Amino acid sequence: MKHIPIRCALLSVSDKTGIVEFAKSLIHQGVDIISTGGTSKILCDANIPHRQVEEVTGLPEMLDGRVKTLHPKIHGGILGRRDDHAMEAVQHQIHWIDLVVVNFYPFAAAVNDKKDISWEDVVEYIDIGGPTMVRAAAKNFAWVGVVVDPKDYAQITTEIESSNGLGISTRKNLAEKAFALTAHYDGMIHQYFLQREENQRECPPYVDLQLEKLAELRYGENPHQKACAYQFKQHQQGVLSAAQHQGKPLSYNNILDTEAAWACVGEFSDPACVVVKHANPCGVATSATIDDAYTLAYQADSQSAFGGIIALNRPCTKAIAEAIANIFVEVIIAPAYTQEALTILGSKPALRVLEMLVQRDQRWEMKFITGGILMQEKDVQVILASDLKVVTSMKPNQEDIDAMLFAWRVLKHIKSNGILLAKQNATVGIGAGQVSRIDAVDLAVRKAGERIQNTVLASDAFFPFRDSIDRLGGTGVRAIIQPGGSMRDEEVIAACNEHKIAMVFTGKRCFRH
């Protein structure tokens, strides 16, 4: 059967958007309407004729409303095959329901902002009857249409009016959308249960990715690749939730780079600025003021900053906006902007200006691979001075220790193999993503140039050979922070002593792939 006639519809919606108009159109087409609770009240107020569910079942709502549609006369009417179940339906006085219009109680909105909500209250927000009816109707799409999105009302109305029913293609599409909703709904509740577990350190046996398509992107990493952005629907946070004051839509690469910049700047409580290029920081600094932090971060590698991303952890000021107006950057992201700053940045209409809202800390991070995902705890380790083990005869002074601890925080956000040179809470040379540690050292030294004097060096993993230390001899590097743990640690320590470079071990590495 290409089209099924719609003679009876069941309406039970939490989102009442457009339901009165839709119900009127059904009545106009001669459709008998059954309804429940709040939906029935709205229909009554609009003088729309209908029957309440209890008139069909012969039973009132019971158990504090937990049971109202869970009845053979409702589910039989939805699930029955109109051909070989017809005699049985007559025997049990079951009338067919041809259209099910249902959406669910907004569980996330009800529970997420209630910090002290009890489990007894939480479970009362879990919809049972709605998902059960939706799944039943979607299963029986050969005979039943199911509508879970008010945006579909107009299409359904038009098709019923023009074709005297709903076609199989429409019913299949509606069923697919319905199963997506029930999967999302149950996954959302599962995710809430996981998040309520205190101090959970174990990887959960199942992971539900509650993602909703946010935007079609112009292209992916390269123009020949299609791309889309999806957002976690339940907890909107991160770069995709930022308010955009101006500029072109974010590209695929913009999003990745901005995420990297915002994650790095979040390491610091002091005023900080991070400049990112191709997902790696190229300049990072903290200072007493955000203006100074920006200047130091930009000057760390102004050449690489061209076309980069700038992240601030303080409101963007007039001075920073004036500086940015004279250079080419793709994105600036900050927690706020002065009105003067927004006016100045407005002179560069292509510049993407993002304001990041307060966000929750994420406990886990994941990477997609072919056929699955990898999931791990985020690297939130903070190395303190008390964690450092001095292993050389040369001892670092307090200035060196402060610089090393700063460097380590930044190093966590640099792709391995990673080497970072810093002094006075500002980076001066970064070697990122190299296939050997000595290559990373060479790159960082070259980037630093003459500014390498009186710097400290941070390495994200141990030195497998002393060649890197020999490369640093005489350059002006005063101290090194690294995890240690190589079978040749003693050789590396001896090399540091020969070149009069202090070295400390953290006992922990900070690889980032």
N, C-alpha and C positions, 0 to 999 in steps of 0.2 A: 504494500500500500504506500503510494507516494506521499499522500497527505492524510493525516488523521484529523477528523473533526474534533473540535473542542466543545464539549457539551457541559463539562463540570470542571471547575478549578478550585483548588484549595489554596487559600492565601494566609500565610502566617509569617509576618516579617518583623524583624527588629528595626531595620532601617526603613522608615515609612516614606521615604522620598518617592514621590510620584505614584504611590499606591492607590490613592483615591481616583486619580485620572485613569489609571490602568483598569481599575475595577469597573469604572463607568463604561469604558470601551468594551469590556467583556460582557457586561449586562446588555449593552447595545447590540452585541452579536448573539444574544440569546443564551449566554453561558450561565449556568447555575453556579453560585459561589458558596463555598464552605469556608469558615474562618474561625480563628481562635482569639482569645483574650484581648490584648491591646489592639490588634488589627481589627477585630470585630467592633470594638468601641468606635474606632475612627470611621469605619463603614457606617455604623449606626448614626454617628454625628452628621455624615454626609448623605443620609437617607438612601443608602445603597442597599437594596434587598439582598439578603444572604441567610444562610443557616449557620448556626454555631455548631462546633464539633460535637458537643454533647447531644445535640438533636440527631446526629447521625449514629453515634455510638450507643446512645441510651444510657450513658454513664456521665456523671459530672467529673470535673477535674478533681484529682485526689492527690494525697501525699504532698501537700503544699505545692501543688502545680507540677510536681515531677512527672505525673502521668496524666496525659490528656489525649494525645494523638496516638499513643501506643496501643492500638486496638485493631483486630482483624478487619473491621469494616472500613478503617482508614487504609491500612497497609495492604489489605486484600484488594481494595479499589485501585491502589497505585500499582501493585506488583502483578496483578493478574494478566495473563495473556488473553486477548479478547476472543480468540478462536477456541482453543481446546480447554480453556478454563471457564467458558461462558455458562455451562450447565451448573457447575459447582458454585459459581457466583450467585446464580438465581436461587439455588438451594439454600444458601446462607444469607440471602438478602443483602448481598454486597453490590453496591452500585459503582461503576467505573469512575475513577478520577483521572481526567485526561491532561490536566495541567497542574503542576505543583509549583507554587511561587513562594519561596522560603529563603530567608537569610538569617544569620545566627546572631545570638547575643554577643556583643563585642567583648569577649573575654579579656583581651589584653588591656583595653581601655579601662575595664572595671577593676583590675587587680594590680597593674604595674605601678601605679603611683601611691598605693596604699602600703606603707612600710610595715605596719604592724598587723596586717590582716591575718586572721587565723586560717588554718586549713579548713575548718568547718565552714567559714564564709567563702573561701576560695571555691570549694566544690559546688556551691550553689550557683556560681556563674558559668558552670560548664553546661552547655546546651546538649541535650540528649535527643529530644524529639525532633528538632530541626534537622540535624545531620542524618538521623535515621530516615526521615522522609525523603531527604535529598538523595541519599544513596539508593533508596528504593526506586525513586523515579528515574535516576540516571541509569540504573541497571536495566530498567524496562523501557529504554528510550525507543524501542521498536513501536511502542504504543503510547508513550507518555512524554510530554514536554516538561522540562524542569528549568525554572528561571531563578537564578541566585543573585543577579546583578540588576539593580534598577535601570542601569543604562541600556538594558536590552528590552525594556518595555515597549519602546516605540517600534522597534523592529518586529516584535511579536505581534503587536496590534496591527501593523501594516500587513503582515503575512496572513493573519487570520482573516482580515477583511478582504484581501485580494484573492485568497486561495481556499477560503472556507476551511482552514485548518493549518497545521504545521507540517512541512515536508521533512523527509527523513534526514536530509543534510543538516537542516536546522536543528533537529532533535539530537543528532549526534554531536554537533558542535556545543549545544547547550549541556549535554551530558558530560562532555570533556571538561567544560568549565566547572561543572558541579563537582566532579571528582577532584579537580584541582583545589576547589574550596575546602572540601572535607579533609583532604590530605593536609592542606595548610592548617586547618583548624586544629586537628589532632596533634600535628607537629608543634604548633604554638603552645599547646597545653603541656606537651612533653618537655619542651624547652623550658617552660616556667618551672616545672618540677625539678629539672636539673639545676636551674639557677637558685632555687631555694635551698639546695643542699649546701650546708656550711662546710667551708674548707675542703671542697672536693678536689682531689689531686689525681684521681684516676680518669683515664679517657673513657667516656661513656660508650656503651656497646653499640648505640645507634646515634646518628647525627642527623637532625632534620634541618635543612637549609631553608629558612623561611624567607624566600627572596621574591621580590616583585619587580617587574620590569620598570625602570625609572625613565630611561631615555634611549633612543636610537642615536648612536654616535656617528659622526661623519665617516669615520673609518677607524681601524685599529692602529697597531703600531706602525703600519705602512698603508698607503692609500689603497692598495689592492685588497685589503682585508676588511671584511664587515665586522662591526662591533656594536655591542649594546652595554648599557650599565644596568645592573640589578642591585636593589637595595634590600637589606634586611627590613622587612615590614614592621616587625614587632618593636625593634629598638633602632630607631633612625638616629644614626650618629656617624661620625667620621666625615670625610671630605664631601661625600654625596649629600650630607644634610646641611652643608654650609649655605648661608644666604649669600646670593650673588648680587652685588650692587650694580655692576656694569660689566661690559665685555662680551666677547663671543662665548658660545657654549663651550664647556670644557671638553677637550679631546681625550681620547684614551690615554695618551702619554701624559697629558696635563694631570689627569686624575692620579696616575701612578706617582708622578713626581711630587705632586702636592701632598699626597698621603705620606710620602717619605719625609718631606720637609716638616710636616706637622707632627709626625711621630718623634722626630729628633728634637724639635724645639720644646716638646713636652717633657724632655728629660730635666729641664732646668726650672728652678723657682726664681732665680735672679733674672733680671731683664736679659733676654736672649734673642738672637737672630740666627736663622739658618738659611743658607743659600744652597739650593739643590740643582744639579744638572744630571740628566739621565739616571735618576733615582739614587744618586750618590751625593752626599753633602760635599760641596767644594769650598765652603767657607762657613765657619761657625764661631760665634763669640758671645760671651756674656760680659756685662759691665754694670756700672752703677745706674746708667740710664739706657733706655731703649735706643735713643739716638746714637749713643756711642757704640752700643752693641751692633747696630746696623752698619755703621761705618767700618768697624773692625772686621765684621764678617764679609762685607763686600770687598774690602781691600785685601783679604786673605788670598783671593784668586779672582780678580776682577775680569780677567780674560775669560775664564770658564763661566763666570756669572752671566755672560751675554746670552740672552734668551732663556734664562733660568727661572726658578721659582723662589720667592722670598717668603719666609714664615717668621712671624713675630709672636712672642708670648705676652706682649703688652699692646695697648691700643696704638695704632699707627698715627704718628704725629705729623704736623705740617712740615717739619724739617725732613722727615723720611720721605714724605710724598714729593717734596720738591726734588730730592735727590733721585728718586725713581723716575720722575718725569723726564729726566735727562738721559736715561739709559733704556735699553730694550730688555724687558723681562716679560714673561708670559703670564705669570700669576703672582699676586700677593695675597697672603692669607693672614689674618690677625683676629684677635678676639673682639676688636672694636676699632672705630675710626673717628677722629675728630671731624667736625663738619668741614673745617678748612682743608683737611687732608682729602676728603671725598671730592671737594670742589677742584682741587689741584689734579687729582688723579683722573677726574672727568675730562681733562684735556687730552687724555690718551684713551679714546673710546674702545680700542681693541683690547686694552689691558683687562684681564679678568680680576676683579676685586672681590674677594671672598671674606665673609665674616663668619667665623666658626663659633657655633654655640657650645655651651658647656656639654661635655660628653662623659659617659661612664667609662671606666677602665674595662677593657676586654681581658678576660683571663686566658683565652686561647686564640691562636692564629692558625690559619690553614693555607695550604697551597694545593692547587689542582694539578693532578698528573693524569696521564691517560688511564682511564678505567677507575679512577678513585681520587681520594684526597689524602694528603698528609696533614696531621694535626699535632700541634705542640703547644705547651705553655709559652706565653710570651716571655721574652727575656727581660725581666724586671729587676735583675740583680743590680745592686748598688755596691760598688767597692768603696770601702772606707779606708782611712789612713791606717787604722788598726788591723786591717786585713793584709797589709803589705808586708812582705818578707824581704828585707835587704840582704842580698846575697853577694855583694861586692865589698871590697875594702873601702871604696869611695862611698860616702853616705850622702843621700840627697838632702838638700836643705828644705825648709818649709815651702819656699816658693816653688821648688821643683815638685814637691809632693802635691801641692795644690794644682799645678799644671798637669801632672800625670792623671790625677783623679778627674779633672775636666776632660782630658783627652780620652780617657776610657769611656766616659759617657757618650761622647760623639762616636767613638770607634764602633760601638754596638750597632750603629746605623750605616756602616760602610761595608760594601760587599767585599768578601774575602777573595784572595788574600788581601788584607788591609793593613796599611801602615799610615800613621798619622804623626805629624810634627806640630807642636804647639808651644806657645809661651804666653804667659799672662792671660790665661783664659781666652785665647783666640788661636784658631788653627793657622798655620803658615804653609803647610804642604801636606797633601794627601795623595797616597798611592792606593788606588782602589781596584778590586776585581782582577788582580794580576794572577797569572798561573804559577808564579814562584815568588817566594818571599823576597828574594834579592831584587827581583824586578820591581816589586812594590816599594822597596826601600829606595831604589834608584829613582823611581818616579816621584816619590815624596821629596827627596833631596833636590831634584831638579825643579820641582814646583816651588820649593822654599827659596831657592837662590841665595842671595846674600842675607836674607832674613833668618837663615838657619842658626846664626850665632845665639847661644844661650837658650836653645830649645830643649824640649823633652820629646821622646819618641814613644809611641804606643804601638804594640803589635797585637793583633787579635788572636794569635796562636804562638806557640813556641818557635824559636829559631832552630832549624834542624842542623845548621852548620854555623861556623863562626864567620863566614864570608860577609854576612850582612853587617856584623860589628866592625870588621875591618874596613868595610866601605864607609862607615860613619866616623872612623878615626880621623881626627883633625878637622872635622867639619864644623864643630861648635856645638854638637849635641852633648848635653850635660848629663842626662839621665834617661833610662829606658824602663818602661813598664811592660811586662809581658807575663803570660801565664806560667811559664816554666813547664817542666815535665818531659823534656827531650832526653834521649839517651846520651846526647852530647852537651848537656847543660854545663858540665864542668869546663869544657872547651870554650863555650860561649862566655861563661863567667870570667875565665882567664883572659879572654880577648878584651872584655870590658876593663879589667884591671890594667892591662897593658896600655889601653888608650885613655885611662883615667875617666871612665864613664861609669856613673853609678847605675845600678840596676836593681829593680825590685820584682818579685814574683807575686802574682795575684792568686795563683792556684786555680784559677778559672779562666776559660777562654771565652771569646765572644764572636765566634764565627757567624757570618750572615751570608747565606747563599741566595 
